[in-house]
Amino acid sequence: MIGISLMKAVEDGKIVLDDPINDYLPYQVINPYFPNTPITIRQLANHTSSIAEMDEYEMSYILKEPFTYKKGEISKAKYKEMRYYAKNKQRSMADFLKALLAKNGDLYSKKNYLKHKPGSQYAYSNAGATLAAHIIEIVYDLSYDQFTEQYILDPLGMTETGWSYESIDAEKHTDLHFSNKRVVPKYTLITYPDGGLLTNVVDLSQYLQDQMKGYAGEGTLISNDAYQEMMKPSLSSEQQKRKSRNYGIFWEITGDHIGHNGGDPGAVCSLRFDPETGIGRLFMMNTIPNHPSATQQFRSIWGLLSDFGVAILEETKR
């Protein structure tokens, strides 16, 4: 949701995409390898900021209940991961970002930045995405969850969606599972804007439909021009890591599809649409398909969703 949040801020005159981020932050975020090259908001949005995927980012995961599994009850990797999360301490998003990215931060390291010039190369960054959301908090003087509730969730009728267990009816939401079907302990993210949304298929489909309508000039949240700006390719061939993949404002453009994928412990989600056919696909799963057979099943279901969409489209034309 950070893409449409940014475009809302642009339309409201709160930010300019090509402004340096340090024009908005109360501290300096500077790539130490290129101290004279400013990082811009647009670079955060298309993942060319040179902010890395640092190890310390894993300190963002906060368990909401005790971790009681013993060795052997879940995979070795997940046991180690959850033990790590169990030691993490809650802190504000603003404080966490400053700790990671400001030179005097307690989690700062030069390794938190990549050794390439800001704006020169695509490299996905969850920390960079969260920093964009934090800038929205600053310019609106609202927390990001309050901003999205006011400008996105409520207008779209996404009544079963929120950023915390306290903001939703938890009884309507499923448990998450490890690959052996054991339940993942409930957790939250300090950097929740980059992937901590709690939602369901019905609500998230409302969001995807609005994005599709926006691309077609019929969206409701921002102007037609803003939707187009958000979803148009912005990376040059030199910036792209893979020539088949481009990026707009936090939207991935792959071949003839626009969308995004995401995953966290016990959850995976993919939503995409084909602007030519108007077919959109959304798939959520409460476990990670980390076994080859499960991955194949996921791909099969994803393909069937496309076939179903084509069949429905053909039926409506008759």
Buried (B, 14 or more C-beta within 10 A) or exposed (E): BBBBBBBBBBBEEBBBBEBBBBEBBEBBBBBEBBEEBBBBBBBBBBBBBBBBBBEBBEBBBBBEEEBEBEEEEBBEEBBEBBEEBBEBEEBEBBEBBBBBBBEEBEBBEEEBBBEBEBBBBBBEBBBBBBBBBBBBBBBBEBBBBEBBBEBBBEEBEBEBBBBBBEEBEEEEBEEBBBBEEBEBBBBBBBBBBBBBBBBBEEBBBBBBBBBBBBBEEEBEBBBEEBBBBBBBBBBEEEBBEEEEBBBBBBBBBBEEBBBBEBBBBBBBBBBBBBBEEEBBBBBBBBBBBBEEEBEEEBEEEEEEBBEEBEEEEEEEEE
